[in-house]
Amino acid sequence: MSEISLGIIGGGQLGSMLAIAAKKLNIKTVIFCDDIDAPAQNFCDQFINGNYYDKEKISEFINHVDVVTYEFENIPFETLNEINKVKPVFPKPSVNRLIQHRIAEKDFINKLNIRTTRYVSIEKKTDIDALEDFLPGILKTTTLGYDGKGQYPINSIKDFNSLNIDFSKGYILEKLVKLKQEISVVITRFGNNKYEIYEPIENIHEDQILKHSRIPANINDKIFTQSKEWAMHIAEELKYIGTLCVEYFIDRNDNLYVNEIAPRVHNSGHLTINAFNISQFENHVRAVCNLNQIPLKKISNAKMINLLGAQILNYRNSTKLKANEFFFDYLKKEIKEKRKMGHITILL
């Protein structure tokens, strides 16, 4: 069998870890990214820098790959769709288009009889007048935005008026739940009813950025089972190929809510690299490249800590890691406050 060449759109830390996983499987990787300093170029076989609308660069990328995937969802649907006419894209572009729009995503989840927080569309200033029932809430742009970007806590109508909101963009207002915990389930779908699914991961956020994740999650058996079943239902309904993550809220009455779907490998799943026989990244590569599905086995309980901004320096210059600690440096050139620079996984 000739060597497969996997195209990855996006060159951040997720693209890097996909390239590392692919290399382990003897798969060549070609990264296409609009950031000239993208760290994934340190880990791939070929790097193409260009705008995601640049037809010449897209054509060059297509000519060097057999199959295409992506590391984040905010890639133009038109670009993915054009590539998919020539080379297969997984997950399929229609999945990306759905999940790029928060209202479409939540409508889809609710049609599956899966619970989400209550939400309402905000398209013009007069929509604000009848929203007391959805407060306190979080106002989010319906497209783009991650790690807290494009998101505003709203406790009262007065809070709306103090924001300088650009109503040329669409917004969604999501009612806050009385939050007890946040968990996520990472699942890889290989085909019809063919899955590898990781156990639920408990997540702690600060300033809407993931601080750390751990397994096992401190949850009851009902939530353990329900969160996995919902993730399987979503993946099957989307006819998804590859790894996806479903993020959940748990309220104080132990009710489970889907918060968001991430159509890609996910930050909370980084601990799978060390805690399982097959990581979320390797499973994604296996699924999109149509390789063998290997049953998952847990090696250890684990905790993952994100290293933000200058926190990376403590580890770059340290030789004091213990035998159960694993340090990952994303090799990003510029250190910025709250920027994910690396992570450390501790086996428990």
N, C-alpha and C positions, 0 to 999 in steps of 0.2 A: 504493500500500500504506500502510495506517495505521501510525502509530508503535507499536512493540512496547513494552510495559512489563514489565521484568524485575524480579521480586522476589528479593532476596538476604537470606537469613537469616544473621545474624551481622554485626557492624559493626566488626571489627578491620581490620588492614592488608590482609588478603586481600580482604575486602569492599570496601575503599577502591579497591584496584587493579582489581577487577572493574568497579566503577562508572566509573572513569576510562576503561577499555577500552570499556565500553558507550557512553559519551558520544561517543567517537570514531566509533562506528557509528550514531549518532543514535538510540540506544535509551535510553528513560527507565528510571531505576532507583529502586526503593523498597526501603529497608533496614528490616528488622524485627530489633530487637536488644533484649536485656534489660539492656543497659548504657546508662544515660542519657548517659554521657560518651563513647560509642563514636565513634572518630575518623572512621568512614566517613560520618557525617552531614555532614562537610565536602565530600564529593565526590558525594553522591547527589542525586536530585531531590526525594525525599520520605523522611522518617525517622519510623518508628513504634517507640516504646519500649514494651515490655511483657514480661511473663513468657511463656515459651514454652508454657506450659499455659493461658494466658488466652484463653478461647474468643472473647470479644468482640474482643480485639486480633487474634487469628488471622483472624477474619471480616473485620475492617477491612482487614487486609493482603491477603487473598484478593480483595477487591472492587477493589483498586487495581492488580492485576497480571494479566498474561496467562500467564506461565510463571514457575516458581520454581526457584532453585538455592540453595546454601548454601556458606559459607566454611569451616566446620569440621564434624567428624563427630559431636561430642558434643551433638547436638540430639535431643530425645526422638523416638523412632521414631513414637510415637502422633501427635505433632504433624505430622510430615511425611506420615504416612499419611492423616490427616484432610484436609490441604491437597490431597493428590494425588487425592482423590475429586472435587474441584471444579476444580482447575487442575493442569496437568502439572508434576511435580517431577522435575528431572534433577540428578544421577543419581537413579535411582528409590529410594524409601525402603528397599526390601529390601537394596540394596547397603549402605546406611548401617547397617542393623541387623546385617548380617554383620560389617562391619569395626569396629563398636563393640566387638566381643567378640574378644579376642586369640586365644583357643583356636579359636573357630569360623573365624576368618580363617586361621589356620595349617592347620587341618584342610582347608579349602577349597583352599589352595595346594598342599598335599601330594597331594590327590586329582588334581591336574592333572599329577602327576609332576614338580613343580618343587620344588627343594631349599630347605628352611628349616633353621635351626638345630634341634637336638633340643630337645624341650620336654615338660613334664609339668604336669598340673593339680594345684594345691594347694588343697584345700578345708577341711582340718582339721589340727590340730597333729600328729596321728599320721602324716599323709602325709609328714612331714619325715624320718621314721626311715630310709627306704630310698632316699635321694636322692644318695648319694655319687657315683653315676654321672653326675649332671647338674651336678656342681660342678667348677670354679668356674662360677657362673652369675649371671644377673640375675633377681631376683624382681620381677614387675610385677603390678599389679592387672589383672584381665582386662578391665575397662572403665574408661573415663576415663583421665586421665593423659597428659601430653605434655611435651616439653622436660625430660625427666628427672623429672617429678612422678609420685609413686606407684611409683617404681622404686628397688630396693635391690640393690647388689652383694653377692653371697654367696660367700664363699670356702670356708667350712666349716660344718658343722652348728652349731658354736658361734655363728656369726654369726646364725643363725635365732633362737637363744635370747636373744640380746641385743636383738633387735628386739621392739617391742611391737606385734605383728601382730594386727589386727582380723580374726578368721576368719569374721566375718559377711559379709565381702567375698570374692569369688573371686580367686585368684591363679594366675599361670602362672610356672613357673621355666624359663628358657631357658638352655641350656648355652652358655657363651662359646666363640666360635671364636678361633683364634690369628689375630687380625685384622691384615691388611696394609693394607686400604683400605676406604673406604665410597664407594659411588657411588649415583646415582639416575637413573631414566629417567622423563621427563615425556612423556606421550602424550595426545593428544586423539582420541577416537573419535566420528565423526559418524554412523555407522550400520554395517551389516554389512560388515566388511572395508574400511571407509573410515576411514583414520587420517591424522593428522599426528603424527610422532614426532620428538622432539628427540634429539640425540646424548647419550650418557651424560655425566653431570656428576659430577665428583669433589668430595667433601665432607669437610671437617675439622670435627670436633665438639670442644668443650671443656665439661666438666661436663654432657654429654649435650644441649648446646644447639649448634645449627649456628653455627659461627664464620665459615667462608667456603666458597664453592663456586667451581669453575672449569671451563672447557672450553678445550681438550680434556682429557679425563681421561687420566691416565697408565696405560693398560690395554692388554692385548694384543687382537689382532683377534678371538680366540675369545670373550672376555668382552664386547667391544663388540657383537658379533652376538647372543650368547646373552641378554644383558640386554635388548636390544630385542625379541627374539623372545618372551621370557617376558612382557614387559610387554604385547605384543600379544595373547598367549594369554589372559592374565588379563582384559584389557579385553573381549575377545570373549566369553569365558565368562560374564562378568558382564552382557553386553549393555549395556555402559556407554555413556552419552551424556555428553560433556563431557571435561574434563581430569582425569587422575589421575596420581599419582606412585607409582612402585614404588621402594622404598629397598632397597639391597643391601649385604651384606657380601662382601668378598673375603678368603679366608684366605691363609696364607703359601704354600700349594701352588697358588694361583690357582684355587681352587674358588669358585664363585659361590653365594650364599645369598640368598633373599628375606628381608629383615628385616620390613618392614611395607608395607602398601598405604595410601596416603592418598587417599581418594575426593574429591579437590578439587585446586585449584591448590596449589602447594607452595613453601615458602621457598627451596628449592634452585633453583627455576625462575625466580627474580626476574631473573637475568641475561638471560633470553630477551627482556625488554623492549627491551634495547639491542643484543643480539647477534644477533637474528633479525628478519626482515621482519615476522613475526607473533608476538606474545608468547603465553605460555601463557594469559594472561588473555583476550586477544582471541579466541584459538581456543576457549576455554571458552564465551564469550558466543556466538560463531558457532555452535557445536555445539548448545547448549541452546535457542537461538532459531531454529534451522533455517535459518541463513544459508549463503552460499556457503563452500565449503572452498577455501582458497587454498594452493597448494604452498609448503612451508617453504623459505626460503633463509637460510643463515647469512651474517651480515654480518661478524662478527669473532669471534675468540677473546675470552674475557672472564673476569674474576674478580669475584665479589660478596662483600662483607664486611658482615656484620651489625653494626649499631651498637647496643650493649646499654647500658642505663642512661644514665649521665652522658656516655658517649662521644658522644652526639648533640650535646652542647653545642659540641664542637670544630668541628662542621660547620655548625650553625645560625648561628654568628657568623663564619663564614669566607667570604671571597670568593676563595680561592686555588685553586679547582678548576681542573684542567688540562682541555684540550679533550677528552681521552678519558675523563674522570671524570664520573659522573652521580650526584647526591645525591638521595635520597628520604627525606623526613621524614613519618612516619606521623601527625604532629600529635596524638600522645597527650598528654593534659593532665598526667598524673602520671609523673614519672621514678622508676622503681624499679630496683634492682640486678637485673641479668640479664633485664630486660624488653626485648623487641625494640622499639626506638624509631625505627629507620630503617635504611637500608642505603646503601652506595655501590657502584656498579658501575664497573669499570675495563675498558675495551676494550684488548686486548693486541695 
